[in-house]
Structures are given as structure tokens and as C-alpha cells.
Amino acid sequence: MKAFEFGLQKLLDLKISQLEILKLDISKMILKINNLKKEIVDLGIELKNSQDKMEKQINEITEFQQWMNYVQSLYIKRNGMISELVKVEDNLEELKNNYVSLYKEKKALENLRSIQKSQYDLEQLRSDQKIIDEMSQKHNVS
């Protein structure tokens, strides 16, 4: 008796591999997002501390100018990080959508394999029953 062979097994294996790769990519994106969020929070704290320091310690115009430049650079850096965070979150969303799509394709292939296996098993059962019936008829004729 020939063993069941799913004709699209290689495609199913490919989809499973692609899903694993996407899982890793999604994990990396989530880690990057979390790191960016932490850096943004840290910069916000640094901005607040700088503003507090300015209110207490700035006496000369040059110090004030330096402080203003520094604070402005922190705002620019934070805005850049926020922009990067938005891009990374968009990439994460795209990866998640790809994952869902691949997962659906994988499920469809698994369902097709299950249906084909059931059909194969039914044909094998019919074939076996036919052989048994033929043997039974030969035995009854004898």
C-alpha cells in the first residue's frame, strides 16, 4: 500500500518557515519599539531636568544661549526618535499583516492536506474492502 503524499507539502513547509522568520522579525521590531520608547522617556526626563536647572542656575546670557541650544538639540533628537518610532511601528504592523496572511495560507494548505488524506484513506478503505469481497467471493465459490 502506497503511503499518503501531500502534493503541496513543500509549499506548506515554506509557509511554516516564513512564519517562523516573521515571528523573529516581529520580536525584533517589538524590542526596537520598546527601546525607542524608553529613550524617548529618558530624553523627556533629561529635558525636564535641564529646564529645572535653567530656572535655578542660569545667570549669564552665554549660559542661557548654551542651554537653549542644548534643549533645542534634545527636542530635535526626541522628534527624530518619535519619527523613527512611528516608522518602526508601521513596519511592525506590516509584519503582523504578513504573518496573518501567511498563517491563513498555511491553514488553508493544512486543511487541503487533511481533506486529501481523508479522501486517500477512504479510497484505501474501499480498495481493501474490494479485495476482501473478492477473496470472500472466491472462497464462497470454492
C-alpha positions as CSV (number, residue, x, y, z in Angstrom):
1,M,0.0,0.0,0.0
2,K,1.4,3.4,-1.0
3,A,1.8,5.9,1.8
4,F,-0.1,9.2,1.6
5,E,1.8,12.0,-0.1
6,F,0.6,15.6,0.1
7,G,1.4,17.2,-3.2
8,L,1.8,20.7,-1.7
9,Q,3.9,19.6,1.3
10,K,6.9,21.7,0.1
11,L,4.7,24.8,-0.1
12,L,3.3,24.1,3.3
13,D,6.9,23.7,4.7
14,L,7.9,27.0,3.1
15,K,4.9,28.8,4.7
16,I,5.8,27.4,8.1
17,S,9.4,28.6,7.6
18,Q,8.2,32.0,6.5
19,L,6.0,32.2,9.6
20,E,9.0,31.4,11.9
21,I,11.1,34.1,10.2
22,L,8.3,36.6,10.6
23,K,7.9,35.7,14.3
24,L,11.6,36.6,14.8
25,D,11.2,39.9,12.8
26,I,8.2,40.8,14.8
27,S,10.1,40.2,18.1
28,K,13.0,42.3,16.9
29,M,10.6,45.2,15.9
30,I,8.9,45.0,19.3
31,L,12.2,45.1,21.1
32,K,13.2,48.1,18.9
33,I,10.0,49.9,19.7
34,N,10.4,49.3,23.4
35,N,14.0,50.6,23.3
36,L,12.9,53.7,21.4
37,K,10.1,54.4,23.8
38,K,12.5,54.1,26.7
39,E,14.9,56.5,25.1
40,I,12.1,59.0,24.4
41,V,11.1,58.9,28.0
42,D,14.7,59.3,29.1
43,L,15.1,62.3,26.9
44,G,11.9,63.8,28.3
45,I,13.3,63.4,31.8
46,E,16.6,65.0,30.7
47,L,14.6,67.9,29.1
48,K,12.7,68.4,32.4
49,N,15.9,68.3,34.4
50,S,17.6,70.8,32.1
51,Q,14.6,73.1,32.3
52,D,14.6,72.9,36.1
53,K,18.4,73.5,36.1
54,M,18.0,76.6,33.9
55,E,15.5,78.1,36.2
56,K,17.8,77.7,39.2
57,Q,21.3,78.3,37.8
58,I,21.4,80.4,34.7
59,N,22.8,83.8,35.3
60,E,24.7,84.8,32.3
61,I,23.5,85.3,28.7
62,T,26.0,82.9,27.3
63,E,25.0,80.1,29.6
64,F,21.4,80.8,28.7
65,Q,22.3,80.6,25.0
66,Q,24.2,77.3,25.5
67,W,21.3,75.9,27.5
68,M,18.8,76.9,24.8
69,N,20.9,75.3,22.1
70,Y,21.2,72.1,24.2
71,V,17.5,72.0,24.9
72,Q,16.7,72.6,21.3
73,S,19.0,69.8,20.3
74,L,17.3,67.5,22.8
75,Y,13.9,68.4,21.2
76,I,15.2,67.7,17.8
77,K,16.7,64.4,18.9
78,R,13.4,63.4,20.6
79,N,11.3,64.4,17.5
80,G,13.7,62.3,15.3
81,M,13.2,59.3,17.7
82,I,9.4,59.8,17.6
83,S,9.5,59.7,13.8
84,E,11.6,56.6,13.9
85,L,9.2,55.0,16.4
86,V,6.3,55.7,14.1
87,K,8.2,54.1,11.1
88,V,9.1,51.1,13.2
89,E,5.5,50.7,14.5
90,D,4.3,50.9,10.9
91,N,6.9,48.2,9.9
92,L,5.6,46.1,12.8
93,E,2.1,46.4,11.6
94,E,3.1,45.4,8.1
95,L,5.0,42.3,9.5
96,K,1.9,41.4,11.6
97,N,-0.3,41.6,8.5
98,N,2.1,39.5,6.5
99,Y,2.1,37.0,9.4
100,V,-1.7,36.8,9.4
101,S,-1.7,36.3,5.6
102,L,0.9,33.6,5.7
103,Y,-0.8,31.9,8.6
104,K,-4.1,31.8,6.7
105,E,-2.3,30.3,3.6
106,K,-0.7,27.7,5.9
107,K,-4.0,26.8,7.5
108,A,-5.6,26.5,4.0
109,L,-2.8,24.1,2.9
110,E,-3.2,22.1,6.1
111,N,-6.9,21.9,5.6
112,L,-6.4,20.8,1.9
113,R,-3.9,18.2,3.1
114,S,-6.4,16.9,5.7
115,I,-9.1,16.7,3.0
116,Q,-6.8,14.9,0.6
117,K,-5.7,12.5,3.4
118,S,-9.3,11.7,4.2
119,Q,-10.0,11.0,0.5
120,Y,-6.9,8.9,0.3
121,D,-7.9,6.9,3.4
122,L,-11.4,6.4,2.0
123,E,-10.0,5.1,-1.3
124,Q,-7.7,2.8,0.6
125,L,-10.6,1.5,2.7
126,R,-12.7,0.9,-0.5
127,S,-9.7,-0.9,-2.1
128,D,-9.2,-3.0,0.9
129,Q,-12.9,-3.8,1.1
130,K,-13.0,-4.7,-2.6
131,I,-10.1,-7.1,-2.1
132,I,-11.8,-8.7,0.9
133,D,-15.0,-9.0,-1.0
134,E,-13.2,-10.6,-4.0
135,M,-11.5,-13.1,-1.6
136,S,-14.8,-13.8,0.1
137,Q,-16.5,-14.5,-3.3
138,K,-13.6,-16.8,-4.3
139,H,-13.9,-18.6,-1.0
140,N,-17.7,-19.0,-1.3
141,V,-17.3,-20.3,-4.9
142,S,-14.9,-22.9,-3.8
